[in-house]
Amino acid sequence: MVGRPYGAWVNAPPAPGQRQVKPRQKPHAQRYRRASVSPSGILLVEDDEAIASSLVRVLESQGYGVRRLARGGPALAAADGDVSLVILDLGLPDTDGVDVCRRLRTARPELAILILTARDQELDVVAGLDAGADDYLVKPFRLAELLARVRAHLRRAAVAPGAEEPLRACAVTIDRAARRAWRNGDELVLRPREFELLALLVAEAGRVVTRERIMREIWDTDWLGSTKTLDTHVLALRHKLGPETITTLRGVGYRLETR
Ligand code: CA
């Protein structure tokens, strides 16, 4: 490929003409917004040269610092403190991406991990999320969709802890600044997006939160083609909180019960 030296941050000014890459003749190109935090560290682990090189180009054109690996083995060492988000392919030549995900999650609990893969079976989605991924995008994917998710993950990563009153509803307490949550005094172990989703539901406890709003606020997208990721997160929360805590309003959204 257009060899990017491993280990070097590639955030150099784009080569002449590179910016024209942007969303190539796609009609929604003008909707792309520039990243507000820049440069932000993204580690892309992807062995497909065509996908990797075009993603690196597009992400760089948005102002992100991107490091790219074609194998999973070195991912742990590469995901140092400068990396806020890992975009991770599952089908890698040397190791399975799910294992890489698990190891990254253990080593860096605060890291955002977005799995990008051709595997689209529900079990694969669940395996990826169980291994600690925050998000999951199936190939072929839409660039605008990927960039929206990247923005959302990096924005959350950039949120500095602040003095905030804990949110309370039912038996759940949320401390957003510390990113901790408890139910009946027991601390909940939540993945990053589960935490965000629970915080939103608790803030609106007793009221319906629409799927559209959740997708927009938690995943930063209006795209509703598939909300498997959302469904999986709700399932996980129910599992952790008790099945009666979150009510599904079919076709509308979810409500955290206050009883
Ligand atoms: Ca692959």
py3Dmol code that shows the C-alpha trace and the ligand (Angstrom):
import py3Dmol

protein = """\
ATOM      1  CA  MET A   1       0.000   0.000   0.000  1.00  0.00           C
ATOM      2  CA  VAL A   2       0.817   3.535   0.202  1.00  0.00           C
ATOM      3  CA  GLY A   3       3.066   2.646   3.035  1.00  0.00           C
ATOM      4  CA  ARG A   4       2.502   4.474   6.221  1.00  0.00           C
ATOM      5  CA  PRO A   5       5.440   3.830   8.480  1.00  0.00           C
ATOM      6  CA  TYR A   6       4.167   1.948  11.454  1.00  0.00           C
ATOM      7  CA  GLY A   7       4.584   3.827  14.646  1.00  0.00           C
ATOM      8  CA  ALA A   8       4.651   7.269  13.135  1.00  0.00           C
ATOM      9  CA  TRP A   9       1.721   9.542  13.569  1.00  0.00           C
ATOM     10  CA  VAL A  10       0.569  10.531  10.183  1.00  0.00           C
ATOM     11  CA  ASN A  11      -0.773  13.984  10.561  1.00  0.00           C
ATOM     12  CA  ALA A  12       1.329  15.737   8.017  1.00  0.00           C
ATOM     13  CA  PRO A  13      -0.258  18.292   5.730  1.00  0.00           C
ATOM     14  CA  PRO A  14      -2.034  16.504   2.923  1.00  0.00           C
ATOM     15  CA  ALA A  15      -0.153  16.048  -0.297  1.00  0.00           C
ATOM     16  CA  PRO A  16      -1.194  18.330  -3.141  1.00  0.00           C
ATOM     17  CA  GLY A  17      -4.568  17.254  -4.362  1.00  0.00           C
ATOM     18  CA  GLN A  18      -5.197  15.063  -1.376  1.00  0.00           C
ATOM     19  CA  ARG A  19      -8.011  17.150  -0.038  1.00  0.00           C
ATOM     20  CA  GLN A  20      -9.990  16.520  -3.180  1.00  0.00           C
ATOM     21  CA  VAL A  21     -10.266  13.014  -1.952  1.00  0.00           C
ATOM     22  CA  LYS A  22     -12.879  14.062   0.459  1.00  0.00           C
ATOM     23  CA  PRO A  23     -15.985  12.172   0.053  1.00  0.00           C
ATOM     24  CA  ARG A  24     -15.387  11.585  -3.646  1.00  0.00           C
ATOM     25  CA  GLN A  25     -18.425  12.507  -5.703  1.00  0.00           C
ATOM     26  CA  LYS A  26     -20.834  11.362  -3.009  1.00  0.00           C
ATOM     27  CA  PRO A  27     -23.949  13.502  -2.931  1.00  0.00           C
ATOM     28  CA  HIS A  28     -23.858  14.065   0.786  1.00  0.00           C
ATOM     29  CA  ALA A  29     -20.258  15.207   0.725  1.00  0.00           C
ATOM     30  CA  GLN A  30     -21.205  18.696   1.839  1.00  0.00           C
ATOM     31  CA  ARG A  31     -22.662  17.296   5.027  1.00  0.00           C
ATOM     32  CA  TYR A  32     -19.255  16.272   6.302  1.00  0.00           C
ATOM     33  CA  ARG A  33     -18.203  18.474   9.163  1.00  0.00           C
ATOM     34  CA  ARG A  34     -14.663  19.020  10.226  1.00  0.00           C
ATOM     35  CA  ALA A  35     -13.598  17.501  13.461  1.00  0.00           C
ATOM     36  CA  SER A  36     -13.825  19.960  16.304  1.00  0.00           C
ATOM     37  CA  VAL A  37     -11.050  18.356  18.318  1.00  0.00           C
ATOM     38  CA  SER A  38      -7.946  17.994  16.289  1.00  0.00           C
ATOM     39  CA  PRO A  39      -5.712  16.288  16.022  1.00  0.00           C
ATOM     40  CA  SER A  40      -7.187  13.339  17.870  1.00  0.00           C
ATOM     41  CA  GLY A  41      -5.493  10.010  17.946  1.00  0.00           C
ATOM     42  CA  ILE A  42      -7.124   7.262  15.956  1.00  0.00           C
ATOM     43  CA  LEU A  43      -5.587   3.834  15.594  1.00  0.00           C
ATOM     44  CA  LEU A  44      -6.867   2.019  12.524  1.00  0.00           C
ATOM     45  CA  VAL A  45      -6.290  -1.737  12.516  1.00  0.00           C
ATOM     46  CA  GLU A  46      -7.251  -2.929   9.061  1.00  0.00           C
ATOM     47  CA  ASP A  47      -5.471  -5.323   6.709  1.00  0.00           C
ATOM     48  CA  ASP A  48      -7.406  -4.392   3.580  1.00  0.00           C
ATOM     49  CA  GLU A  49      -5.104  -1.946   1.836  1.00  0.00           C
ATOM     50  CA  ALA A  50      -7.779  -0.235  -0.222  1.00  0.00           C
ATOM     51  CA  ILE A  51     -10.059   0.382   2.720  1.00  0.00           C
ATOM     52  CA  ALA A  52      -7.194   1.371   5.015  1.00  0.00           C
ATOM     53  CA  SER A  53      -5.582   3.862   2.682  1.00  0.00           C
ATOM     54  CA  SER A  54      -8.822   5.593   1.806  1.00  0.00           C
ATOM     55  CA  LEU A  55      -9.873   5.720   5.457  1.00  0.00           C
ATOM     56  CA  VAL A  56      -6.532   7.168   6.529  1.00  0.00           C
ATOM     57  CA  ARG A  57      -6.872   9.823   3.832  1.00  0.00           C
ATOM     58  CA  VAL A  58     -10.408  10.764   4.751  1.00  0.00           C
ATOM     59  CA  LEU A  59      -9.766  10.794   8.495  1.00  0.00           C
ATOM     60  CA  GLU A  60      -6.677  12.937   8.006  1.00  0.00           C
ATOM     61  CA  SER A  61      -8.619  15.322   5.818  1.00  0.00           C
ATOM     62  CA  GLN A  62     -10.940  15.744   8.801  1.00  0.00           C
ATOM     63  CA  GLY A  63      -8.009  16.753  10.958  1.00  0.00           C
ATOM     64  CA  TYR A  64      -7.447  13.540  12.902  1.00  0.00           C
ATOM     65  CA  GLY A  65      -4.088  12.019  13.603  1.00  0.00           C
ATOM     66  CA  VAL A  66      -4.174   8.471  12.304  1.00  0.00           C
ATOM     67  CA  ARG A  67      -1.879   5.532  12.918  1.00  0.00           C
ATOM     68  CA  ARG A  68      -2.534   2.451  10.870  1.00  0.00           C
ATOM     69  CA  LEU A  69      -1.680  -1.191  11.445  1.00  0.00           C
ATOM     70  CA  ALA A  70      -2.321  -4.093   9.088  1.00  0.00           C
ATOM     71  CA  ARG A  71      -2.059  -6.689  11.859  1.00  0.00           C
ATOM     72  CA  GLY A  72      -3.641  -7.069  15.269  1.00  0.00           C
ATOM     73  CA  GLY A  73      -0.547  -8.185  17.182  1.00  0.00           C
ATOM     74  CA  PRO A  74       1.057  -4.780  17.635  1.00  0.00           C
ATOM     75  CA  ALA A  75      -2.260  -3.045  18.390  1.00  0.00           C
ATOM     76  CA  LEU A  76      -1.896  -3.113  22.142  1.00  0.00           C
ATOM     77  CA  ALA A  77       1.506  -1.450  22.061  1.00  0.00           C
ATOM     78  CA  ALA A  78       0.312   1.076  19.487  1.00  0.00           C
ATOM     79  CA  ALA A  79      -2.743   2.116  21.484  1.00  0.00           C
ATOM     80  CA  ASP A  80      -0.813   4.419  23.753  1.00  0.00           C
ATOM     81  CA  GLY A  81      -2.020   7.524  25.532  1.00  0.00           C
ATOM     82  CA  ASP A  82      -2.316   9.512  22.310  1.00  0.00           C
ATOM     83  CA  VAL A  83      -4.940   7.148  20.986  1.00  0.00           C
ATOM     84  CA  SER A  84      -8.535   7.910  21.937  1.00  0.00           C
ATOM     85  CA  LEU A  85     -10.287   5.715  19.403  1.00  0.00           C
ATOM     86  CA  VAL A  86      -9.450   2.388  17.780  1.00  0.00           C
ATOM     87  CA  ILE A  87     -11.174   1.416  14.548  1.00  0.00           C
ATOM     88  CA  LEU A  88     -10.757  -2.326  14.470  1.00  0.00           C
ATOM     89  CA  ASP A  89     -11.279  -4.864  11.715  1.00  0.00           C
ATOM     90  CA  LEU A  90     -12.128  -8.370  12.944  1.00  0.00           C
ATOM     91  CA  GLY A  91     -10.719 -10.465  10.104  1.00  0.00           C
ATOM     92  CA  LEU A  92      -7.001  -9.873  10.548  1.00  0.00           C
ATOM     93  CA  PRO A  93      -4.181 -12.010   9.140  1.00  0.00           C
ATOM     94  CA  ASP A  94      -2.399 -12.764  12.408  1.00  0.00           C
ATOM     95  CA  THR A  95      -5.058 -12.784  15.100  1.00  0.00           C
ATOM     96  CA  ASP A  96      -8.779 -12.440  15.594  1.00  0.00           C
ATOM     97  CA  GLY A  97      -9.993  -8.892  16.055  1.00  0.00           C
ATOM     98  CA  VAL A  98     -12.284  -9.953  18.889  1.00  0.00           C
ATOM     99  CA  ASP A  99      -9.216 -11.008  20.914  1.00  0.00           C
ATOM    100  CA  VAL A 100      -7.497  -7.753  20.055  1.00  0.00           C
ATOM    101  CA  CYS A 101     -10.604  -5.926  21.248  1.00  0.00           C
ATOM    102  CA  ARG A 102     -10.639  -7.817  24.519  1.00  0.00           C
ATOM    103  CA  ARG A 103      -6.989  -7.093  25.197  1.00  0.00           C
ATOM    104  CA  LEU A 104      -7.386  -3.404  24.331  1.00  0.00           C
ATOM    105  CA  ARG A 105     -10.395  -3.094  26.613  1.00  0.00           C
ATOM    106  CA  THR A 106      -8.550  -4.691  29.516  1.00  0.00           C
ATOM    107  CA  ALA A 107      -5.510  -2.487  29.073  1.00  0.00           C
ATOM    108  CA  ARG A 108      -7.335   0.754  28.320  1.00  0.00           C
ATOM    109  CA  PRO A 109     -10.835   0.799  29.842  1.00  0.00           C
ATOM    110  CA  GLU A 110     -11.482   4.358  28.684  1.00  0.00           C
ATOM    111  CA  LEU A 111     -10.546   3.733  25.046  1.00  0.00           C
ATOM    112  CA  ALA A 112     -13.314   3.976  22.456  1.00  0.00           C
ATOM    113  CA  ILE A 113     -13.340   0.902  20.206  1.00  0.00           C
ATOM    114  CA  LEU A 114     -15.309   0.806  16.980  1.00  0.00           C
ATOM    115  CA  ILE A 115     -15.392  -2.517  15.192  1.00  0.00           C
ATOM    116  CA  LEU A 116     -15.496  -2.307  11.426  1.00  0.00           C
ATOM    117  CA  THR A 117     -16.050  -5.642   9.805  1.00  0.00           C
ATOM    118  CA  ALA A 118     -17.656  -7.686   7.081  1.00  0.00           C
ATOM    119  CA  ARG A 119     -19.135 -10.037   9.684  1.00  0.00           C
ATOM    120  CA  ASP A 120     -22.745  -9.084  10.045  1.00  0.00           C
ATOM    121  CA  GLN A 121     -24.280 -11.945  11.957  1.00  0.00           C
ATOM    122  CA  GLU A 122     -25.929 -11.021  15.198  1.00  0.00           C
ATOM    123  CA  LEU A 123     -23.636 -13.395  17.101  1.00  0.00           C
ATOM    124  CA  ASP A 124     -20.615 -11.549  15.725  1.00  0.00           C
ATOM    125  CA  VAL A 125     -22.093  -8.242  16.847  1.00  0.00           C
ATOM    126  CA  VAL A 126     -22.682  -9.629  20.306  1.00  0.00           C
ATOM    127  CA  ALA A 127     -19.193 -11.188  20.450  1.00  0.00           C
ATOM    128  CA  GLY A 128     -17.642  -7.864  19.498  1.00  0.00           C
ATOM    129  CA  LEU A 129     -19.640  -5.905  22.048  1.00  0.00           C
ATOM    130  CA  ASP A 130     -19.021  -8.504  24.728  1.00  0.00           C
ATOM    131  CA  ALA A 131     -15.322  -8.206  24.041  1.00  0.00           C
ATOM    132  CA  GLY A 132     -15.621  -4.553  24.989  1.00  0.00           C
ATOM    133  CA  ALA A 133     -16.331  -2.739  21.745  1.00  0.00           C
ATOM    134  CA  ASP A 134     -18.435   0.400  22.042  1.00  0.00           C
ATOM    135  CA  ASP A 135     -19.727   0.352  18.560  1.00  0.00           C
ATOM    136  CA  TYR A 136     -20.007  -1.818  15.493  1.00  0.00           C
ATOM    137  CA  LEU A 137     -20.213  -0.944  11.824  1.00  0.00           C
ATOM    138  CA  VAL A 138     -20.657  -3.551   9.106  1.00  0.00           C
ATOM    139  CA  LYS A 139     -18.903  -3.346   5.721  1.00  0.00           C
ATOM    140  CA  PRO A 140     -19.778  -2.035   3.282  1.00  0.00           C
ATOM    141  CA  PHE A 141     -20.376   1.052   5.319  1.00  0.00           C
ATOM    142  CA  ARG A 142     -21.220   4.628   4.480  1.00  0.00           C
ATOM    143  CA  LEU A 143     -18.400   7.050   5.030  1.00  0.00           C
ATOM    144  CA  ALA A 144     -20.714   9.709   6.464  1.00  0.00           C
ATOM    145  CA  GLU A 145     -21.946   7.159   8.978  1.00  0.00           C
ATOM    146  CA  LEU A 146     -18.434   6.193  10.009  1.00  0.00           C
ATOM    147  CA  LEU A 147     -17.330   9.822  10.369  1.00  0.00           C
ATOM    148  CA  ALA A 148     -20.385  10.656  12.464  1.00  0.00           C
ATOM    149  CA  ARG A 149     -19.543   7.830  14.837  1.00  0.00           C
ATOM    150  CA  VAL A 150     -15.885   8.823  14.959  1.00  0.00           C
ATOM    151  CA  ARG A 151     -16.919  12.367  15.916  1.00  0.00           C
ATOM    152  CA  ALA A 152     -19.238  11.099  18.608  1.00  0.00           C
ATOM    153  CA  HIS A 153     -16.617   8.832  20.157  1.00  0.00           C
ATOM    154  CA  LEU A 154     -13.903  11.446  20.118  1.00  0.00           C
ATOM    155  CA  ARG A 155     -16.200  14.132  21.487  1.00  0.00           C
ATOM    156  CA  ARG A 156     -17.011  11.941  24.432  1.00  0.00           C
ATOM    157  CA  ALA A 157     -13.351  11.121  24.898  1.00  0.00           C
ATOM    158  CA  ALA A 158     -12.613  14.846  25.036  1.00  0.00           C
ATOM    159  CA  VAL A 159     -15.229  15.646  27.656  1.00  0.00           C
ATOM    160  CA  ALA A 160     -13.399  16.782  30.732  1.00  0.00           C
ATOM    161  CA  PRO A 161     -14.713  15.776  34.093  1.00  0.00           C
ATOM    162  CA  GLY A 162     -16.672  18.601  35.664  1.00  0.00           C
ATOM    163  CA  ALA A 163     -18.577  19.255  38.812  1.00  0.00           C
ATOM    164  CA  GLU A 164     -21.983  17.818  38.167  1.00  0.00           C
ATOM    165  CA  GLU A 165     -24.731  16.668  40.464  1.00  0.00           C
ATOM    166  CA  PRO A 166     -25.281  12.932  40.332  1.00  0.00           C
ATOM    167  CA  LEU A 167     -28.364  11.839  38.402  1.00  0.00           C
ATOM    168  CA  ARG A 168     -30.771   9.674  40.341  1.00  0.00           C
ATOM    169  CA  ALA A 169     -33.862   7.758  39.351  1.00  0.00           C
ATOM    170  CA  CYS A 170     -35.366   4.650  40.730  1.00  0.00           C
ATOM    171  CA  ALA A 171     -32.488   2.889  42.448  1.00  0.00           C
ATOM    172  CA  VAL A 172     -29.913   4.087  39.926  1.00  0.00           C
ATOM    173  CA  THR A 173     -27.360   6.791  40.626  1.00  0.00           C
ATOM    174  CA  ILE A 174     -25.129   8.199  37.914  1.00  0.00           C
ATOM    175  CA  ASP A 175     -22.002  10.260  38.440  1.00  0.00           C
ATOM    176  CA  ARG A 176     -21.242  11.567  34.982  1.00  0.00           C
ATOM    177  CA  ALA A 177     -17.996  13.265  35.930  1.00  0.00           C
ATOM    178  CA  ALA A 178     -16.579  10.072  37.387  1.00  0.00           C
ATOM    179  CA  ARG A 179     -18.374   7.960  34.766  1.00  0.00           C
ATOM    180  CA  ARG A 180     -19.676   5.649  37.476  1.00  0.00           C
ATOM    181  CA  ALA A 181     -23.112   4.206  38.060  1.00  0.00           C
ATOM    182  CA  TRP A 182     -24.726   2.310  40.911  1.00  0.00           C
ATOM    183  CA  ARG A 183     -27.927   0.410  41.428  1.00  0.00           C
ATOM    184  CA  ASN A 184     -29.073  -0.089  45.013  1.00  0.00           C
ATOM    185  CA  GLY A 185     -25.610   0.989  46.069  1.00  0.00           C
ATOM    186  CA  ASP A 186     -23.849  -1.641  43.973  1.00  0.00           C
ATOM    187  CA  GLU A 187     -21.572  -0.263  41.329  1.00  0.00           C
ATOM    188  CA  LEU A 188     -22.499  -1.268  37.792  1.00  0.00           C
ATOM    189  CA  VAL A 189     -19.894  -2.393  35.313  1.00  0.00           C
ATOM    190  CA  LEU A 190     -20.883  -0.625  32.115  1.00  0.00           C
ATOM    191  CA  ARG A 191     -19.314  -0.282  28.733  1.00  0.00           C
ATOM    192  CA  PRO A 192     -18.930   3.337  27.625  1.00  0.00           C
ATOM    193  CA  ARG A 193     -22.035   3.464  25.425  1.00  0.00           C
ATOM    194  CA  GLU A 194     -24.057   1.569  27.997  1.00  0.00           C
ATOM    195  CA  PHE A 195     -23.117   4.267  30.481  1.00  0.00           C
ATOM    196  CA  GLU A 196     -24.180   7.031  28.084  1.00  0.00           C
ATOM    197  CA  LEU A 197     -27.449   5.297  27.313  1.00  0.00           C
ATOM    198  CA  LEU A 198     -28.240   4.697  30.972  1.00  0.00           C
ATOM    199  CA  ALA A 199     -27.391   8.317  31.843  1.00  0.00           C
ATOM    200  CA  LEU A 200     -29.797   9.519  29.163  1.00  0.00           C
ATOM    201  CA  LEU A 201     -32.564   7.172  30.302  1.00  0.00           C
ATOM    202  CA  VAL A 202     -32.055   8.150  33.949  1.00  0.00           C
ATOM    203  CA  ALA A 203     -32.121  11.860  33.063  1.00  0.00           C
ATOM    204  CA  GLU A 204     -35.472  11.246  31.378  1.00  0.00           C
ATOM    205  CA  ALA A 205     -36.726   8.628  33.823  1.00  0.00           C
ATOM    206  CA  GLY A 206     -40.425   7.958  33.499  1.00  0.00           C
ATOM    207  CA  ARG A 207     -40.514   9.525  30.046  1.00  0.00           C
ATOM    208  CA  VAL A 208     -40.052   7.925  26.664  1.00  0.00           C
ATOM    209  CA  VAL A 209     -36.737   8.517  24.946  1.00  0.00           C
ATOM    210  CA  THR A 210     -37.138   7.944  21.226  1.00  0.00           C
ATOM    211  CA  ARG A 211     -34.799   5.718  19.251  1.00  0.00           C
ATOM    212  CA  GLU A 212     -34.076   8.709  17.013  1.00  0.00           C
ATOM    213  CA  ARG A 213     -32.938  10.783  19.958  1.00  0.00           C
ATOM    214  CA  ILE A 214     -30.792   7.978  21.336  1.00  0.00           C
ATOM    215  CA  MET A 215     -29.135   7.388  17.980  1.00  0.00           C
ATOM    216  CA  ARG A 216     -28.538  11.113  17.600  1.00  0.00           C
ATOM    217  CA  GLU A 217     -27.221  11.770  21.094  1.00  0.00           C
ATOM    218  CA  ILE A 218     -25.329   8.587  21.851  1.00  0.00           C
ATOM    219  CA  TRP A 219     -24.225   7.507  18.394  1.00  0.00           C
ATOM    220  CA  ASP A 220     -24.323  10.949  16.791  1.00  0.00           C
ATOM    221  CA  THR A 221     -26.284   9.800  13.812  1.00  0.00           C
ATOM    222  CA  ASP A 222     -29.732  10.118  12.324  1.00  0.00           C
ATOM    223  CA  TRP A 223     -29.158   6.867  10.511  1.00  0.00           C
ATOM    224  CA  LEU A 224     -31.747   4.318  11.489  1.00  0.00           C
ATOM    225  CA  GLY A 225     -31.114   1.663   8.873  1.00  0.00           C
ATOM    226  CA  SER A 226     -30.120  -0.776  11.584  1.00  0.00           C
ATOM    227  CA  THR A 227     -30.239  -0.172  15.299  1.00  0.00           C
ATOM    228  CA  LYS A 228     -28.841  -3.557  16.266  1.00  0.00           C
ATOM    229  CA  THR A 229     -26.159  -1.829  18.279  1.00  0.00           C
ATOM    230  CA  LEU A 230     -28.809   0.050  20.241  1.00  0.00           C
ATOM    231  CA  ASP A 231     -30.866  -3.095  20.779  1.00  0.00           C
ATOM    232  CA  THR A 232     -27.816  -4.939  22.026  1.00  0.00           C
ATOM    233  CA  HIS A 233     -26.964  -2.142  24.458  1.00  0.00           C
ATOM    234  CA  VAL A 234     -30.521  -2.066  25.816  1.00  0.00           C
ATOM    235  CA  LEU A 235     -30.390  -5.839  26.289  1.00  0.00           C
ATOM    236  CA  ALA A 236     -27.127  -5.530  28.163  1.00  0.00           C
ATOM    237  CA  LEU A 237     -28.538  -2.796  30.420  1.00  0.00           C
ATOM    238  CA  ARG A 238     -31.622  -4.862  31.167  1.00  0.00           C
ATOM    239  CA  HIS A 239     -29.385  -7.743  32.058  1.00  0.00           C
ATOM    240  CA  LYS A 240     -27.439  -5.560  34.481  1.00  0.00           C
ATOM    241  CA  LEU A 241     -30.373  -3.615  35.939  1.00  0.00           C
ATOM    242  CA  GLY A 242     -33.161  -6.152  35.887  1.00  0.00           C
ATOM    243  CA  PRO A 243     -35.568  -6.882  33.046  1.00  0.00           C
ATOM    244  CA  GLU A 244     -38.369  -4.682  34.369  1.00  0.00           C
ATOM    245  CA  THR A 245     -36.348  -1.480  34.521  1.00  0.00           C
ATOM    246  CA  ILE A 246     -36.432  -0.517  30.849  1.00  0.00           C
ATOM    247  CA  THR A 247     -39.659  -0.722  28.911  1.00  0.00           C
ATOM    248  CA  THR A 248     -39.610  -0.977  25.126  1.00  0.00           C
ATOM    249  CA  LEU A 249     -42.228   1.053  23.300  1.00  0.00           C
ATOM    250  CA  ARG A 250     -42.203  -0.771  20.024  1.00  0.00           C
ATOM    251  CA  GLY A 251     -41.335   1.485  17.126  1.00  0.00           C
ATOM    252  CA  VAL A 252     -40.955   4.499  19.438  1.00  0.00           C
ATOM    253  CA  GLY A 253     -38.218   4.093  21.985  1.00  0.00           C
ATOM    254  CA  TYR A 254     -37.458   3.215  25.586  1.00  0.00           C
ATOM    255  CA  ARG A 255     -38.504   4.337  29.035  1.00  0.00           C
ATOM    256  CA  LEU A 256     -36.705   3.831  32.340  1.00  0.00           C
ATOM    257  CA  GLU A 257     -39.369   2.932  34.862  1.00  0.00           C
ATOM    258  CA  THR A 258     -39.418   4.903  38.091  1.00  0.00           C
ATOM    259  CA  ARG A 259     -41.289   2.357  40.155  1.00  0.00           C
TER     260      ARG A 259
END
"""
ligand_1 = """\
1
CA
Ca -9.836 -7.900 7.149
"""
view = py3Dmol.view(width=600, height=400)
view.addModel(protein, "pdb")
view.setStyle({"model": 0}, {"cartoon": {"style": "trace"}})
view.addModel(ligand_1, "xyz")
view.setStyle({"model": 1}, {"stick": {}})
view.zoomTo()
view.show()
